[in-house]
Amino acid sequence: MTILNIPIHGAIDLASLGALVHRVDPGVVPFHKSSEWTIHVSGGEFNVAANLANCFRLNTAIVTAMVDYPIGELIAERVRAMGVRPVYKHFAHNGVNGPNMATVYSDRGYGIRPPVVFYNRSNEAAALLKPGDFDWQAIFSDGVRWLHSGGIFAALSETTGEVIIEAMQAARAAGAITSFDLNYRAKLWNIWGGEARAQSIIRRIVENVDVLVGNEEDLQLGLGIPGPNVTAKSKLDPAVFIGMIDNVLEKYPKIKVVATTLREVHSTNRHSWAAVAWMNGQIHLSPTAELDVYDRVGGGDGFAAGLFYGLLTGEEPQQAVNLGWAHGALLTTFPGDTTMATLEQVRAFVKGGSARIQR
């Protein structure tokens, strides 16, 4: 079944536009009691490109800002290690206050104690990006099949949303598919405009989007889509999400896929996990998995990567959703924000794989 008119050939299967960050992780120890931290390289848009390259063996790129200082070198090394092609706008650090690569602070919580997340995005290089910083004609000249971006990057400054619009218009002109993960973060938008400003920008972005990722809260807060008169039986009930699809399509008729994860949190380390997508007038719902969660960060990006892989490689819609669901589930069993799973593990989980030792 043809859902998207994806170019068959291209040097880059997917290019992501977004911010690279480093996430500081003290594990289960709260920050105010911690003495050792692990650093994970992350960024919602980068995570998708990294997952597709490292697990799904596709050719991907990240279009972003890079600061030429030791933290930037640490991040760039991880980009290379994940097999992602970098397209950088370089910034020089002044030795005192930036520009900087952003820091995300996130512990893992444990049991009844939830994770704690906060940021230091002051003078962030990615927030300084503006239209004209990238030569989109040159980027797409080698053949880019899919362009992805997200709401976190859009929220960084008054110019980053404009960069996304510029990129998506160039992608469409080149025949590439476009996707956007709403990823609404009130903390980021409240710094410079709040919900009303967010909606004014995100609506303009989504006018250029083929594949939209986001839950019912993202749709309501990020796009201003009203919710239906439906009460969900649980967080795993897709009724509210499904009830909003008609409103999304009425305002954005060019959208061909709308997808999200469904998560019921029983404790920090015990989740019920599923996914749902609307494609071509049909609803596709994954199975439900009971997860023992090691690190929940990046599960949604893991889902998006698996879903996009299925669509890029011509899988049936239900299988594409199941691949995303399985990869997102597996990603929560690893430390960090990007994948350590293999494609074989993902396919085995889709088929009903177990935790028995693989001999």
Buried (B, 14 or more C-beta within 10 A) or exposed (E): EEBBEBBEEBEBBBBBBBBBBBBBBBBBBEBEEBEEBEBBBBBBBBBBBBBBBBBBEBBBBBBBBBBBBEBBEEBBEBBEEBBBBBBBBEBEBEEEEBBBBBBBBBBBBBEEEBBBBEBEBEBBBBBBBBBEBBEBEEBBEEBBBBBBBBBBBBBBBEBBBBBBBBBBBBBBEBBBBBBBBBBBBEEBBEBEBEBEBBBEBBBBBBBBBBBBBBBBBBBBBBBBBEBBEBEBEEBBBBBBBBBBBEBBBEBBEEBBBBBBBBBBBEEBBEBBBBBBBBBEEEBBBBBBBEBEBEBBBBBBBBBBBBBBBBBBBEBEBBBBBBBBBBBBBBBBBBEBBBBEBBBEBBBBBBEEBEEEEEE
